[in-house]
Amino acid sequence: MMIDGITIATPTELKVGVFRLTKAERTASGKMMMEIIAIKRRLDCKWALIKDTDLKQIMDLLDSKVFHTVTYPDPQTGETATITAYAGDINMNAFRRIGNSRYYADVSLALIEQ
């Protein structure tokens, strides 16, 4: 998985959501008419445990600008896909030391297509 062309630590779990944005209205007879305006993706990334330097890299990338080029494995095509996305919430538990390194547990990040 990459953000802005830079490979990031592989998420322990990647959930890909597909959202159909629609415009809907009823006709005079009451029949519902609906038009698909766009199909967008939401990537929910989770790391059970991630090294502090890897998390810092991801957070620094996301802080550098609002929209990012994100490359990920797409389940619909079975291929690698690229979207322009913005970062949603980033959540994590407090760090812990393992040896001389710090790690964060249960880190989650949402990347939402523009």
PyMOL commands that set and color helices and strands:
alter all, ss='L'
color gray80, all
select helices_A, chain A and resi 52-63
alter helices_A, ss='H'
color red, helices_A
select strands_A, chain A and resi 2-3+6-7+13-26+32-51+67-73+80-91+96-98+101-113
alter strands_A, ss='S'
color yellow, strands_A
deselect
rebuild
show_as cartoon
